[in-house]
Amino acid sequence: MPLSDLIDPYSVNRLRASYPQDQGVQDELGPEEHRQFLEEVTSRNPLFGTLIAAGVPVYSALKMVGVNLGGTGEMKTSRPSLEEIGGAWTGYGRGLMGLLKK
């Protein structure tokens, strides 16, 4: 069962903040957080969503080589993964589909 079936979109950040140093939790929540973020951004501004979606692989590659793009000293960020990229692109697709239904 996907995380999105278990928690509302705003719970992901609260869960991440509750387990700031638990890499396993961060890795589990990362793809869902990316999906939710891109879906919301794309549904509000499809051009901006397109730009972010195109940059997701670059973002993941930068994380892979050690560039810190989101985690502070107190909170880890998820490790780069294909699931994280897939989650973001799924959110992008859902955001566009939502616009088409309006």
Protein Blocks (a to p, Z undefined) as FASTA:
>chain_A
ZZklmpcfklmmmmmmmmmmlmklmmmmmmmmmmmmmmmmmmmommlmmmmmmmmmmmmm
mmmnopackbafkbccddddfklmmmmmmmmmmmmmmmmmZZ
